[in-house]
Structure formats: C-alpha cells, structure tokens
Amino acid sequence: MSQDGLEDERAALPVYGIEIGMEPLNRPARNSVGGWPYFDDGQEWPRCFCGERMTLFFQLDLPDDIEFFGGEHLSVFHCAHHNDASDPVTADDRLVPRFWEAPQPPFPGSFWRVLLQRDPGIPEAEPEPAVRALPLTLRPFVDAHGPFTMFFKVGGTAAWALYPEQYLCACGAELAFVCQVPENWEFGVRPGAPVQPHSVGDDAYLLFLGNEVYLLACPRRCDPAAVLPVNQRG
C-alpha cells in the first residue's frame, strides 16, 4: 500500500472527542473524570510502588467500533505523590514482561497504571477522593484539519508531538494506539487533596508532568494492564 493510501486508511479510523462536563457527579458513572472506578472481578485498586493507592484520573467505555479494544473499559491511574514522565523499559527490542510494574527512574517502581478491562461490574463503594468527579461524553469527531490534530480523544491516529514511537509488547504484539491526552491538561482536585509535586498549583493535577500522553495497548490482550503511556512534549 502506498504512503498516501496508508494515511487515507488511518484517517478513516473512527475517532471520538472526549468532552468533560461541568456539573459535578454525585453518583457512579462509567465515563468520568475521577469518580467511582469500575473493576473486573479480582482486579484491585492499583497501588504505587510507595504503597499508596493510585489516583483515578479518568475512565471511559470505549465505543464498539474502536479497533481492537471496542467495548472495553479504559481506566487511567497515577500516583498523587509521585509525578514524572513515563519511561518505557525494554529488553531485546521489546517491552519487559509486566512492563507496567517496571521501575521508573528515579523511582524504584511504577507510579502509574492503565487498565483495559473486558467486563467491569459494580462500581467501588467510595469515589476517588482527590480528583473532582465530572462526567465525560464521547462524540464522533471529524477533524477538518486532518487526522493528526492534537486533542483529547480515543481512536483515530496518534498526533505525535515529535515523532511516532512504536513498541512491541513482551508477548510480541505491536502496541496499538487507544487514547491521547493533550499537553498540560489539568484535572481539577478537591479541596484538601494532596499537592502533586511539579504540578500547576494546589487545585489541579497533571498526568506525567503535563506531557502529551499517548496510550498504546497490546491488541492480544495479554493482560488488562498491558497499556503503555508514552510521553512527548512539543
């Protein structure tokens, strides 16, 4: 296939813009910033290497027409006390086994976790305590400026700030693009929440120091946590 044909094919992939509502949530919702997380049976709330429970930044149900991952539940967690860029750990030209638990220098372990779950059921009894709970809405998106414009989205094609990055999962599959969070995207926090190091202030958290975030996942589903956050800054 020619390069033009490949770009046309990528442009035709379904893409959804993610919109954040203004009215605070007072009950569980599967599409939310913060809120009540949903987990598969046996999946526990992720914990940072420091032992603290990670903060739920956002979660959503992927539309059925998203390639590889349609119908699954995406959840993004990040420690409120440790904040840095992600550091993919590879060996022999692929990510190491259980890469989501690998040390993230300068830290001795991982401070983030991204889950793609098949059938999360009943929400947790208590909501995420730090990030303000707000509703998310996914809307089909047609970008008049081309498929590579940067915005908060799922599906479509990654709009790389610098250059495309590709990774092989430890199982051998090439990771596929799922979601993009724009640079310096702020997630509002509740009064009294722990202050995030290297953030923009006391009233908001950033993901990975505010870098552009690209979530790439294993299309073979070798593990619900086989999702890599890749960071770039334009």
Buried (B, 14 or more C-beta within 10 A) or exposed (E): EEEEEEBEEBBEBBBBBBEBBEEEBEEBBBBBBBBBBBBEEEBEBBBBBEEBBBBBBBBBBBBEEBBBBEEBBBBBBBBBBBBBBBEBBEEEEBBBEBBBBBEBEEBEBBBBBBBBBEEBEEBBEEBBBBBBBBBBEBEEBEBEEEBBBBBBBBBBBBBBBEEEBEBBBBBEBEBBBBBBBBBBBBBBBBEEBBEBEEBEEEBBBBBBBBBBBBBBBBBBBBBBBBBBBBBBEE
